[in-house]
Every structure is written in structure tokens, then in C-alpha cells.
Amino acid sequence: MSAADWIDLSGKNAHVTGGAKGIGAAIAEALALAGAKVAVSDVDEAGAAATAERIGGISMGLDVSDRPAVDAALEATADQLGSLDIIVNNAGVYNDLGGPVRDITDDMWRTLWSINVDGLFYCCRAAARIMIDGGKGGRIINIASTQAVSPGVGVTYDGSKAAVVQITKALALELAQHKINVNAIAPGPTWVGDEPAPPITGDVPPRTGDPLGDTIADRISRLPAGHWGSPMEQGKAAVFLASPLSDFVTGAYLPVDGGWLTL
Ligand SMILES: NC(=O)c1ccc[n+]([C@@H]2O[C@H](COP(=O)([O-])OP(=O)(O)OC[C@H]3O[C@@H](n4cnc5c(N)ncnc54)[C@H](O)[C@@H]3O)[C@@H](O)[C@H]2O)c1
């Protein structure tokens, strides 16, 4: 036995939603580096396939807001890989669906919540059924946001991520008896653009839809870490929550945010 065993995911099978790019792709890669076999899904089926090819996993197209499709995708993961031990519910949206409250349409609200909340719930429920029936426990990791407790990008997104946190805690309470740990990662500002991350000082362009864009930009410019986070920083946190390192951790809200929540 060595400390390396604590992060060894050999023999574990995982599913990562929204894994075509950004944080989801890095989490899928991190789990694979730790030894897990990973199924990568995304509405962007070609992107999911590219991630899977890079990390030696399998892929499938999946819109997490499509409940029957979620059930089928997670059953297919367990069938093709042999089990479902880890799920990372990463798929989420914010651009163009936020903004000042008076401008938010029913459709914007419903669309974002159907992905960030309904979709995450469908994935949690389908994974829980498979893990409970499998009888060997499991790990459910939900990607929330610092915005869940420190609002700033608008009621639609901020509210959805607060819901993710309480869903996580409620499931942790309920599923502990089945040895299923349920935790949330709260990414802070994480650069997912194709181009290199810009410096955080100076002009930080407001993101689309931010009702308080200048405020967010100002806070990013004062981020204690002094630079944007990288997707792989979130990947490392996912390995922690997927591995024996965190056997006694459940119901946690883990900020991975360069100190954002200290501001
Ligand atoms: N990047 C950040 O700074 C940051 C901060 C806090 C939280 N987050 C959260 O991290 C997660 C990933 O964000 P990201 O920055 O990597 O975003 P991203 O836009 O780079 O990637 C999101 C992925 O999710 C996929 N997706 C969108 N809708 C989907 C659906 N209905 N079903 C399946 N897949 C879908 C997209 O195709 C894309 O591949 C999200 O839940 C986001 O809210 C990101």
C-alpha cells in the first residue's frame, strides 16, 4: 500500500457529461490519467468522440435535458464498460440565457434550468439507480459554481447552481446508506477559451449575458490566485472526489476558485 493507491482509479468506470470541451473534457482526461475507463457524452457528439479518442474512452451523444436519453446513456455506459462507479455531472450552460431580470424570458429561464437542474437531476437519479442495484457504492460529482453562494451572473444561472448544491447535499444524506458519496465542485473563473488565458489585470471583457459584467470583471481582476484557473485544476478536484482520498467526504461543496470566495 502506498499513497499512490489513494488516487488509483484502475478498475473504475466513469461517465462525464458535457465532455466535448472545457472543464468536462479535462475532468474526463484527469479520471483517465488516474486509471478509470471513461464514457464521454455531450450534445456535441463529434466533440465527445474526439475527447474519448484522446483519452482511450468511449463516447456518446447526449442532451442531458432529454430524460429517456439520459436513462439510456447511463445504462449503455454500465453495459459497455461493465459498471458505473463514477458520474461527473458537468454539462451546463450560461451564455445568452442570463442578463437583467426584466429581460429574462420564460424560454431563457426554462432552457437553462432544463439543462443545469433538470438534466443534472435526471443524471443523478439514473446513476443512483444503477449504483444502488450494483451494490458496490459509487461517486456522484456535480459541477456547481461559486455563483451558487456568491451571485453575480444573473438570477437564472446563479439560482440553478444553488439548486445543484442543495440537490447534492440531499442526495448525500439519502445515498450514504448505499456507500454512494455525493459532492459538488464549485469552479471559480476557469478559462475555457481556445486561445491562451489573458492576464486578469486590466480590461477583462464582460461575458455575454452578465447583468453586472463590470462587477464580475473587477472581481476577476482581483482574484487572489492572480490568474485564471485551468480546466485541469477542476480535473484534479474531480480525481480527489472520485478516489479513496475522499472516502469520508460526502455532501461537500468544494470551491476550486483561486480564492474567489474570499473576495
Ligand atoms: N468556466 C468557468 O469559469 C465555470 C465556472 C463555474 C462553473 N462552471 C460550470 O462548469 C461546467 C462546464 O463549463 P465550461 O466552462 O467547461 O463550459 P463549456 O461551454 O466550455 O462546455 C460545456 C459543455 O457542455 C455541453 N452541453 C451544453 N448543453 C448540454 C446539454 N444539454 N447536454 C449535454 N451537454 C451539453 C456543451 O456542448 C459543452 O461541450 C458547467 O456546468 C458550468 O456551469 C464553469
The ligand as an SDF file (V2000), in Angstrom:
LIG
                    3D

 44 48  0  0  0  0  0  0  0  0999 V2000
  -15.6740   28.0230  -16.8780 N   0  0  0  0  0  0  0  0  0  0  0  0
  -15.9950   28.5820  -15.7060 C   0  0  0  0  0  0  0  0  0  0  0  0
  -15.4320   29.6150  -15.3030 O   0  0  0  0  0  0  0  0  0  0  0  0
  -17.0320   27.9280  -14.8280 C   0  0  0  0  0  0  0  0  0  0  0  0
  -17.2120   28.4490  -13.5390 C   0  0  0  0  0  0  0  0  0  0  0  0
  -18.1540   27.8610  -12.7010 C   0  0  0  0  0  0  0  0  0  0  0  0
  -18.8770   26.7640  -13.1300 C   0  0  0  0  0  0  0  0  0  0  0  0
  -18.7010   26.2750  -14.3840 N   0  0  0  0  0  0  0  0  0  0  0  0
  -19.5070   25.1120  -14.7770 C   0  0  0  0  0  0  0  0  0  0  0  0
  -18.6660   24.1160  -15.3180 O   0  0  0  0  0  0  0  0  0  0  0  0
  -19.4050   23.3330  -16.2650 C   0  0  0  0  0  0  0  0  0  0  0  0
  -18.6280   23.2810  -17.5800 C   0  0  0  0  0  0  0  0  0  0  0  0
  -18.4950   24.6060  -18.0410 O   0  0  0  0  0  0  0  0  0  0  0  0
  -17.3950   25.0390  -19.1200 P   0  0  0  0  0  0  0  0  0  0  0  0
  -16.9110   26.3760  -18.7060 O   0  0  0  0  0  0  0  0  0  0  0  0
  -16.4360   23.9450  -19.3730 O   0  0  0  0  0  0  0  0  0  0  0  0
  -18.3530   25.2640  -20.3700 O   0  0  0  0  0  0  0  0  0  0  0  0
  -18.1760   24.9350  -21.9260 P   0  0  0  0  0  0  0  0  0  0  0  0
  -19.2410   25.7260  -22.6090 O   0  0  0  0  0  0  0  0  0  0  0  0
  -16.7530   25.1050  -22.3560 O   0  0  0  0  0  0  0  0  0  0  0  0
  -18.5240   23.3790  -22.0090 O   0  0  0  0  0  0  0  0  0  0  0  0
  -19.8070   22.9220  -21.6950 C   0  0  0  0  0  0  0  0  0  0  0  0
  -20.0840   21.6350  -22.4630 C   0  0  0  0  0  0  0  0  0  0  0  0
  -21.4010   21.2160  -22.1160 O   0  0  0  0  0  0  0  0  0  0  0  0
  -22.0650   20.8390  -23.3160 C   0  0  0  0  0  0  0  0  0  0  0  0
  -23.5140   20.9640  -23.1730 N   0  0  0  0  0  0  0  0  0  0  0  0
  -24.2590   22.0900  -23.1940 C   0  0  0  0  0  0  0  0  0  0  0  0
  -25.5590   21.7840  -23.0670 N   0  0  0  0  0  0  0  0  0  0  0  0
  -25.6230   20.4360  -22.9550 C   0  0  0  0  0  0  0  0  0  0  0  0
  -26.7070   19.5270  -22.8070 C   0  0  0  0  0  0  0  0  0  0  0  0
  -27.9880   19.9450  -22.7900 N   0  0  0  0  0  0  0  0  0  0  0  0
  -26.4200   18.2120  -22.6900 N   0  0  0  0  0  0  0  0  0  0  0  0
  -25.1350   17.7790  -22.7580 C   0  0  0  0  0  0  0  0  0  0  0  0
  -24.0830   18.6050  -22.9270 N   0  0  0  0  0  0  0  0  0  0  0  0
  -24.3330   19.9110  -23.0120 C   0  0  0  0  0  0  0  0  0  0  0  0
  -21.5040   21.7590  -24.3930 C   0  0  0  0  0  0  0  0  0  0  0  0
  -21.7080   21.2310  -25.6940 O   0  0  0  0  0  0  0  0  0  0  0  0
  -20.0370   21.8470  -23.9950 C   0  0  0  0  0  0  0  0  0  0  0  0
  -19.2650   20.8250  -24.5910 O   0  0  0  0  0  0  0  0  0  0  0  0
  -20.7800   23.9860  -16.3730 C   0  0  0  0  0  0  0  0  0  0  0  0
  -21.6970   23.3060  -15.5520 O   0  0  0  0  0  0  0  0  0  0  0  0
  -20.5290   25.3910  -15.8540 C   0  0  0  0  0  0  0  0  0  0  0  0
  -21.6900   25.9810  -15.3360 O   0  0  0  0  0  0  0  0  0  0  0  0
  -17.7950   26.8330  -15.2520 C   0  0  0  0  0  0  0  0  0  0  0  0
  1  2  1  0
  2  3  2  0
  2  4  1  0
  4  5  1  0
  4 44  2  0
  5  6  2  0
  6  7  1  0
  7  8  2  0
  8  9  1  0
  8 44  1  0
  9 10  1  0
  9 42  1  0
 10 11  1  0
 11 12  1  0
 11 40  1  0
 12 13  1  0
 13 14  1  0
 14 15  2  0
 14 16  1  0
 14 17  1  0
 17 18  1  0
 18 19  2  0
 18 20  1  0
 18 21  1  0
 21 22  1  0
 22 23  1  0
 23 24  1  0
 23 38  1  0
 24 25  1  0
 25 26  1  0
 25 36  1  0
 26 27  1  0
 26 35  1  0
 27 28  2  0
 28 29  1  0
 29 30  1  0
 29 35  2  0
 30 31  1  0
 30 32  2  0
 32 33  1  0
 33 34  2  0
 34 35  1  0
 36 37  1  0
 36 38  1  0
 38 39  1  0
 40 41  1  0
 40 42  1  0
 42 43  1  0
M  CHG  2   8   1  16  -1
M  END
$$$$
